[in-house]
């Protein structure tokens, strides 16, 4: 098992160095069409993303942003929290690198495809480090999967257009910043690999999945 982002997992399952390649994004976004065509997609669950901020931001009065405000912040146009009703404090962006599926998903559905201002940001290829950086840095904002926020109150989540980032709102389609969690195999899954994926997608494991902060694919009221 290796870390390194969705692109790494997809490349490794394609070249045969691993049996399962985990990805936050469709293989076609990281591989060429020929390579992606050799992989089989198993949409094992749904991951929901939330903007997170240092607690001083919400304590300063900002608990909700419009999508336009969020885009303006992450593209580097809005640089002080006072411009969106918060404290007179510089906005510190904490982001993921361009190879990250988390970043790709957040950019597509939260930022309407706009590119983040990476040159103005703290960048880390690890969600746990990103979470800690936002918790430790006043005025900071980043994004992370809800799974990282289970039993963790070191940061605050930010609503978008009045909708809170919750599993319930993801299931109903009110919250739009989500994507499938994929397990890719090269060709059809067989043997122990198939048994493992079948278990992960079972109703029995679905209860565990929700307790870990993921949505069960079969319960989604919307698709994409």
Secondary structure, 3 states (H helix, E strand, C coil): CCCCCHHHHHHHHHHCCCCCEEECCCHHHCCCHHHHHCEEEEEEEEEEEEEEECHHHHHCCCCEECHHHHHHHHCCCCCEHHHHCCCCCECEEEECCCCCHHHHHHHHHCCCCCCCCHHHEEECCCHHHHHHHHHHCCCEEEEEEHHHHCCCCCCEEEEECCECCCHHHHHHCCCCCEEEEEEEEECCCCHHHHHHHHHHCCHHHHHHHHHCCCECHHHCCCCC
